[in-house]
Amino acid sequence: MRYHKPVLLQEVLDYLKPSPGKVYIDATAGGGGHTFEIIGQGAKVLGLDRDPESIEYLDKEVKSSPRFSGEAGQKSKVKISKNLFLVNGNYNKIGEIANSHGFEKVDGILFDLGVSSHQLQIANRGFSFRKSGPLDMRMDPKLNIQASDIINNFERKKLDEIFKKFAQEKFSWSIANAICSARQVRPIETTEELATIVRGVYKKRGLKNKIDPATKVFQGLRIVVNSELVNLEEALPQTTQLIKSGGRLVVISFHSLEDSIVKRFFKQDNSWKIITPKPIRPNLNETEVNPRARSARLRAAIRV
């Protein structure tokens, strides 16, 4: 099983323009889908991820696979194990991490936001409403708060605020009310239980959606648990100091709030020349092969 399908892969390569001798940071290395392709162009990469499972996977993949260790006599002249540096860390500390590992000035940085394919596939991580598992959703297992803490302890008004603001859920109050009623009987402990409650709200209204009704609620919860928007707002300004003049910043977002943060950053910081006037979206072929890509939006800019 492939660990992660990289979204907008060719577009990422087109905008980052990796080549031999260049240096990059993949701030969300995940399963290495983008990282390995960048290295395959001859570049060196600092791969970050706040999820220790991702870093562990990448480390094992590089050490054990002839494809990456350069021991298979392949045509590629690039030995990936010598061009990849892995760090388990949050990208909101990207400046500190880069400087401490010798990546003070780089040719480009990539952010592929959201949840990885692997995180969705592993039920006990609690990210997927399609698999029954504990309501966790922590990208970093060291975080103190889990999704279950929010669902079972936050007051109705706060839940409504989360679903309205971060999930952009039009039935936020009804869903918050249904959750509060259900948890009076017993704690809501699994992803399946929460998804069933959300679907029940839609069913009572006689609504049928192409996308599962639980999608937005799960996304909003994940954003809050992992402080994703705050981390992004903290990380982006640090890239201005890290990227060389002429270097490139590429960000793939999966939520309008993330995309708005990126768009605003590029417009307000005159250190950047925007090269994507409108966000780049995946084509139909990609979304058919990888449904996760359907909400992806890529923005890119050059450091002036």
Beta strands, then each sheet from edge to edge (+ up, - down):
strand 1: 23-26
strand 2: 44-49
strand 3: 84-88
strand 4: 106-112
strand 5: 243-253
strand 6: 272-274
strand 7: 297-303
sheet 1: 3+ 2+ 1+ 4+ 5+ 7- 6+
end
